[in-house]
Amino acid sequence: MTSLPHSNGAIRRAGPPVEDAAAVAIVLHGRGASAESILDLGLAFDLDDLALLAPQADGHTWYPFSFLAPLDHNEPYLTGALARIDHLFQEVLSRGIPAERIALIGFSQGACLSLEYTARSAHHPGAVVALSGGLIGNGHVTGSAPPEDKTFDYEGDLSGCRVFLGCSDVDAHIPLARVQRSAAVLSGLGAEVDARIYPGMGHTVNADELTAGRAVLAALRPSR
């Protein structure tokens, strides 16, 4: 039996052991980056009781084409990436950490995967911090040429899930229309969404995003 892409990639870790952590975050890197580099982003939230787990994509890329391509163009890599996230999610659950204390953090491709996994999964995380990303697949984006194959008809219930979604209005990789559509879809599924658009920022992360993301992640901690 052939394994899915990304199923054997390394997992890099930072922070306390999962069992001793107040909350756990699965941290997902972008195209061409690495598990080690995305851990730096996780550590920038400055929560010393947050355990960080960062999987490495095969070839440093989770899927080969744009996240706006028809879904089947990015297979089997997309399925493999989502399965890798789910494997880690289930591992954390098995160690006694409830879903409401698990977060997904991602930048670029990692942000897209964080949002797509959350919308599709039966076991949604307590929080998502998605930086420069949107839901995956061709669909309602102004000026998109290929036929639409994305209806955003997810069936999950995201009640209790807090989502921070930050992006520029001129990001060369993430159309503003998709960010706005993603925020609306996730809100419609019951998530509490804080979507912030930063004029002229480009494809990067700013201080306000770190502050907002930190607040979302800190709220995962159990009551003292």
C-alpha positions as CSV (number, residue, x, y, z in Angstrom):
1,M,0.0,0.0,0.0
2,T,1.5,3.4,-1.0
3,S,1.5,6.0,1.7
4,L,0.1,9.4,1.1
5,P,2.5,12.4,0.6
6,H,3.8,14.0,3.8
7,S,3.0,10.9,5.9
8,N,6.6,10.3,7.0
9,G,7.9,13.9,7.4
10,A,9.7,14.9,10.6
11,I,7.8,16.6,13.4
12,R,9.7,19.5,15.1
13,R,8.7,20.5,18.6
14,A,9.1,23.4,20.9
15,G,7.7,24.4,24.3
16,P,6.6,22.0,27.1
17,P,5.8,18.4,26.5
18,V,2.2,17.9,25.2
19,E,1.1,16.3,28.5
20,D,2.3,19.3,30.5
21,A,1.1,22.1,28.3
22,A,-1.8,24.4,28.9
23,A,-2.6,24.2,25.2
24,V,-1.1,22.7,22.1
25,A,-0.7,24.2,18.6
26,I,0.0,22.4,15.3
27,V,2.0,24.9,13.4
28,L,2.1,24.7,9.5
29,H,4.7,26.2,7.3
30,G,4.3,27.8,3.9
31,R,5.6,26.9,0.4
32,G,9.4,26.5,0.4
33,A,9.7,26.9,4.1
34,S,10.4,24.4,6.9
35,A,9.1,23.1,10.2
36,E,12.0,24.7,11.9
37,S,11.3,28.2,10.4
38,I,7.6,28.0,11.3
39,L,8.4,27.2,14.9
40,D,10.0,30.7,15.1
41,L,6.6,32.1,14.3
42,G,5.0,29.9,17.0
43,L,7.5,31.1,19.5
44,A,6.8,34.7,18.6
45,F,3.4,34.4,20.2
46,D,5.4,34.3,23.5
47,L,3.3,31.7,25.4
48,D,5.7,29.5,27.4
49,D,3.0,27.0,28.3
50,L,2.0,26.4,24.7
51,A,3.4,23.2,23.1
52,L,4.2,23.5,19.4
53,L,4.2,20.7,16.9
54,A,5.4,21.5,13.4
55,P,5.2,18.8,10.7
56,Q,7.5,19.0,7.7
57,A,6.0,18.8,4.1
58,D,7.7,16.6,1.5
59,G,9.9,18.9,-0.6
60,H,9.0,21.9,1.6
61,T,5.7,22.2,-0.2
62,W,2.3,20.9,0.9
63,Y,0.7,21.0,-2.6
64,P,2.1,22.0,-6.0
65,F,-0.3,24.5,-7.4
66,S,-2.1,27.6,-6.2
67,F,-4.6,27.1,-3.4
68,L,-7.1,28.5,-5.9
69,A,-6.6,25.7,-8.4
70,P,-9.3,23.1,-8.9
71,L,-9.1,20.7,-6.0
72,D,-8.1,17.7,-8.0
73,H,-5.1,19.5,-9.4
74,N,-3.4,19.5,-6.0
75,E,-4.1,15.8,-5.3
76,P,-2.9,13.6,-3.7
77,Y,-0.8,16.2,-1.9
78,L,-3.7,18.1,-0.4
79,T,-5.3,14.9,0.9
80,G,-1.9,13.9,2.3
81,A,-1.4,17.3,4.0
82,L,-4.8,17.2,5.6
83,A,-4.3,13.6,6.7
84,R,-1.0,14.6,8.3
85,I,-2.7,17.4,10.3
86,D,-5.4,14.9,11.4
87,H,-2.8,12.4,12.5
88,L,-1.2,15.0,14.7
89,F,-4.6,16.2,16.0
90,Q,-5.6,12.7,16.9
91,E,-2.2,12.1,18.6
92,V,-2.7,15.2,20.8
93,L,-6.2,14.0,21.7
94,S,-4.9,10.6,22.7
95,R,-2.5,12.3,25.2
96,G,-5.4,13.8,27.1
97,I,-5.6,17.3,25.6
98,P,-9.2,18.1,24.6
99,A,-10.0,19.6,21.2
100,E,-10.9,22.9,22.7
101,R,-7.3,23.3,23.9
102,I,-5.8,22.5,20.5
103,A,-5.0,25.3,17.9
104,L,-3.9,25.4,14.4
105,I,-1.4,28.1,13.3
106,G,-0.3,28.6,9.8
107,F,1.2,31.0,7.3
108,S,0.5,31.0,3.6
109,Q,0.0,27.4,2.5
110,G,-0.1,26.5,6.2
111,A,-2.8,29.1,6.8
112,C,-4.9,27.7,3.9
113,L,-4.5,24.1,5.3
114,S,-5.4,25.3,8.8
115,L,-8.7,26.8,7.5
116,E,-9.5,23.9,5.2
117,Y,-8.9,21.3,7.9
118,T,-11.0,23.2,10.4
119,A,-13.9,23.5,7.9
120,R,-13.8,19.9,6.9
121,S,-13.0,18.1,10.2
122,A,-15.4,16.5,12.6
123,H,-13.0,17.4,15.4
124,H,-12.5,21.1,15.1
125,P,-9.8,22.9,17.1
126,G,-10.5,25.4,19.7
127,A,-8.7,28.1,17.8
128,V,-7.1,28.9,14.4
129,V,-4.5,31.6,13.7
130,A,-4.4,31.8,9.9
131,L,-1.9,34.4,8.5
132,S,-2.2,35.1,4.7
133,G,-4.5,32.3,3.7
134,G,-8.0,31.2,2.7
135,L,-10.1,28.2,2.2
136,I,-8.7,25.9,-0.6
137,G,-10.2,25.3,-4.1
138,N,-11.4,27.1,-7.1
139,G,-14.5,29.1,-6.5
140,H,-15.9,32.6,-5.9
141,V,-12.9,34.7,-6.7
142,T,-13.3,37.8,-8.9
143,G,-11.6,37.2,-12.2
144,S,-11.0,33.5,-11.8
145,A,-10.8,31.9,-15.3
146,P,-11.3,28.1,-14.7
147,P,-14.8,26.7,-14.1
148,E,-15.8,26.8,-10.5
149,D,-15.8,23.6,-8.6
150,K,-15.9,25.0,-5.1
151,T,-19.3,25.5,-3.4
152,F,-18.1,25.9,0.2
153,D,-20.8,23.6,1.4
154,Y,-19.1,22.3,4.5
155,E,-21.2,20.5,7.0
156,G,-19.3,21.0,10.2
157,D,-20.3,22.9,13.4
158,L,-17.6,25.3,14.5
159,S,-19.4,26.6,17.5
160,G,-16.8,27.5,20.2
161,C,-13.9,27.8,17.6
162,R,-12.2,31.2,17.5
163,V,-10.5,32.1,14.2
164,F,-8.1,34.9,13.6
165,L,-7.6,35.6,9.9
166,G,-5.1,38.2,8.9
167,C,-4.1,39.2,5.4
168,S,-3.1,42.2,3.2
169,D,-5.4,43.7,0.7
170,V,-2.6,43.5,-1.9
171,D,-1.2,40.0,-1.2
172,A,0.1,38.6,-4.5
173,H,-0.8,35.1,-3.5
174,I,-4.1,35.5,-1.6
175,P,-6.9,37.5,-3.2
176,L,-8.9,39.7,-0.9
177,A,-12.2,38.2,-2.2
178,R,-11.1,34.7,-1.0
179,V,-10.2,36.0,2.5
180,Q,-13.5,37.7,2.8
181,R,-15.4,34.6,1.5
182,S,-13.5,32.4,3.9
183,A,-14.3,34.5,6.9
184,A,-18.0,34.5,5.9
185,V,-18.1,30.7,5.4
186,L,-16.4,30.0,8.7
187,S,-18.8,32.5,10.5
188,G,-21.7,30.7,8.9
189,L,-20.4,27.4,10.4
190,G,-20.6,29.0,13.8
191,A,-17.0,30.1,14.3
192,E,-16.1,33.4,16.1
193,V,-14.1,35.0,13.3
194,D,-11.8,38.1,13.6
195,A,-10.7,38.9,10.1
196,R,-8.3,41.8,9.7
197,I,-7.2,43.3,6.4
198,Y,-4.0,45.3,6.4
199,P,-3.6,47.9,3.6
200,G,-0.5,47.6,1.5
201,M,1.2,45.0,3.7
202,G,2.0,42.3,1.2
203,H,2.7,38.6,2.0
204,T,4.1,38.8,5.5
205,V,3.2,38.9,9.2
206,N,2.9,42.1,11.3
207,A,2.9,42.9,14.9
208,D,-0.8,43.4,15.2
209,E,-1.3,39.9,13.9
210,L,1.0,38.5,16.5
211,T,-0.8,40.4,19.3
212,A,-4.3,39.3,18.1
213,G,-3.1,35.7,17.6
214,R,-1.6,35.6,21.0
215,A,-4.9,36.6,22.6
216,V,-6.7,33.9,20.7
217,L,-4.1,31.3,21.8
218,A,-4.0,32.4,25.4
219,A,-7.8,32.0,25.6
220,L,-7.3,28.2,25.1
221,R,-5.7,27.9,28.5
222,P,-7.9,26.2,31.1
223,S,-9.4,28.3,33.8
224,R,-7.1,28.6,36.8
